[in-house]
């Protein structure tokens, strides 16, 4: 599984048959940026932040 905050990284991983997990980082590019952090149906797992990731994985 690849865990990333960039959808293009997850698309590449999915193309190689890997599962995907998205963790948004809305402030990665500063307060004025508006990155795409919406869930996508093709992403296997969506966690609100890295603290929520273990729970989303079932840990």
Number of C-alpha atoms within 10 A of each C-alpha: 13 14 19 16 18 15 21 10 15 23 17 13 17 17 10 9 10 13 17 21 20 26 21 21 16 14 11 11 10 9 8 7 10 11 15 12 16 10 16 11 8 11 15 15 18 21 18 14 13 14 10 12 18 11 10 14 11 6 6
